[in-house]
Amino acid sequence: MKAGFVSLGCAKNLVDTEVMLGIMRENGIELTAEPADADILIVNTCAFILSAKEESVTTILNLAEYKQNGRCKALIAAGCLGQLYKRELLDEMPEVDAVIGTGAWNRIMEAIEEVLSGRRVILIGEKEIIYDSKTPRLRTTPKYFAYVKIAEGCNNRCAFCSIPLIRGKQISRPIEDVVAEVERLVEQGVKEINLIAQDTTAYGTDIYGRPKLVELLRALVKTDVHWIRILYAYPKRFSDELIDLIASEEKICNYVDLPLQHASNKILRRMNRPDTRESIEALLKKIRAKIPGVVVRSTFIVGFPGETDEDFLELKNFLQAQRLDKVGVFTYSREENTAAYNFSDQIPEEIMQERYHDLMSLQSLISQELNKELEGRELEVLIEGRDEETSKVVAGRSYRDAPEVDGLVYIENDESSKAGDLVRVKVLAGFVYDIAAEKIF
């Protein structure tokens, strides 16, 4: 019995995929990268915004062709789309044989057995669950880096976001369990651990009564991991203690990922965000003053209901003044059952697109200028692999670049480095997203 898998969406979803793969492998199912060879095809879907839902549906329909032209006997939709739409998905897509919600990934074998017995099923957990260090897991990332999910769900209620509706309330893993997983990953050759959750700075509040990210990090730096990167850290709980720890611990990357979403106080209030422009600017000032060479990444939404030209200009001025290193921009997506869905002052699509391109053009200039300022500087780089066009160039990432979302460092005339190596380089040239460098021998 062979299974093929497509994982869509974020790194948090990818971890769910990896534990389902681990469970299937333990139960004797062989995994294949060729859909035509698969008896079972599974799509771990994303439903964060409309475009993600559309991609999930398209992927399911594309794979459904293998039920006619391949070996496929079972097509399973797992993850966020199934959790959100449940019965509608099964009723409106006859191609789908089973739906598995985000709280039922541990029932993947049950779904497979039911479908192969001729039954169409919906398996939705009553509450969200999270894997632990003993859960089988088959990593799909390269050997040298891994994602570690430290919590599931979210207690924030941002007006635009459907994640709490999909993933439920926050549940955290105990510190000792996360440490056990990281220790095992390091034994397997992992050099970079990327800590993920819906809100990493809220980690531990549900089981310890207060945020425990600092305590978790203090335990993790005692392991033999080389880099620890913190992703999805909300500004509200980004404490002085956390800043001081990042600044003092070499193993924790001087990389701060803060999803800020906007800079207009009016829009932040409408988004139900606890921050203000003033509090954000004060936090950024403190982070930059205390953490040497810190890289700040953030995401912003344009076109949120009620966003005027003045609000957008305020956001644009904020980016011009703050000169963040990495920025992702999204147009507002109107999601059912969120508070903003029923706001009357929705923004036309063409205006959202104009603002998106305007902001991205500005940020491209800022990013290029910041990367050019790196010229002549030395960096440590984790090699990812050889460039596809020439064997004399290898690509990697420094502490400044998170996997899969940021740029790369291209090292010229390096014929010896291989994936997973750590090398020192000198920056030769900075571009919008990537930089060129030479290896220091």
C-alpha positions, 0 to 999 in steps of 0.5 A: 500500500502506497500513499502520496501526500501534499501539504499546503499552507504554513510550517505549523500545518507541515508539522501536522503532515509530518506526524501523519506521515510518521503514523502511516509509516509505522503502520506499514504504508509506503510513501511515494512522491509520485501521485500516479503510484499512490493507492492513497492520496492525502491533501493537508489543506490550508484555509487561512484566507480565500486564496489558500482555500482556492489552492486547497480545492484546486489541489484536491481536484487535480489529485482526483484525476488519479482516481481515474488515471492512476492507482488511487483508491482513496482521496482524503482531505485533511487539515484546516479546510475540513475542520472549517467546512466538514460536511459541506466539503464531503457533500459538495466534492464527491471526489473526496472520500474522507475529511479529517479535521485539525484535531483528528490527525491521529486518526489518519489510519482509521480514515484510511481503513474506513475508505478502503472498506467503502465508506465515506467518513468525517473525522473531526476531533472534539477538541484540538490536540498537539503531538508530543515527543513520542509521536511518530514523525517523518520529517520532510524538511532537510536533515539540518533544520526542523520545525518544532511546534510548541503550542497549538491554537490561539486565544487572540481574537483578531477581527480578520482571523479565522485561526481560532475558529479552526484551531481552537484555544491555545494548548501548549506542550510541557517544557520537558517534552519540547526539550526531549524532541529537540534533543532527539532532533539534534542527535539526528543531525539537526542544526537549526530549530525553528520554534512555531505556534500561532503565538509563540510569546503566549506559550505556556499560559494555558498550563503554567498560568503565565507565558513560559517562552523564556524558560523554554529557551533557557532549557533549549540552549542547554542542548547541542543545537546550533541555532534556535529561531523564534517565529510568530512572536506577538508584540504584546508579550515580547518582554524585556526578559525575552529581549535580554535572553536573545541578546545574551544567548549565542544559540538564539538567532538575533531574528525577531518575527513580529506580525504587526498587521498595521500602524494606524491606531484606528485600524489596529483597534478595528482589528482588535489588536492590543497594540498601538503605533506608539507601543510598537515603535517603543518595542522596536526601539528597545529591541534594536538597542539591546540586540546587536545586529537584530533582524526584524521581520513583520507582516501587514494587511492592506485594505482592511475594512475602513482603511482610508487613504490617510490610514494607508499613508500612516502605514507607509510612513511607518515602514519608511521610518522603521526600515524593517529588514523583512516584510510580507504584505497581504491584501485583506481577505474577508473570512466568514464568521470573523468579526470583520466579515460583517463590517460595512466599509469593505475596501474594493479589490482594485484599491487593495491591489494598488496599496499592496503594490505600493507597499511592496515597491517601497519595501523592496527599496528598503530591503535592497538598501539594507542588504547593500549595507551588509557588503563587507560584513562577515556572516555564518551561513548554513548551506542549503545546497548547490545552485541549479545553474552552476555547480560553483555556487552554493546557497545558504542562509545566515541567522538573518533568514528564516527557511522558506520565507526569506532570501538566500546567501549565494556563495561564489566559487565554492566547490567543496561546501555541502548541504548542512555545512556551516561556513563563514562568508564575506558579503560581496553584494546585496540585492532586494532579497538575496546577497552574494558572498565569498567563502572565508578560508 
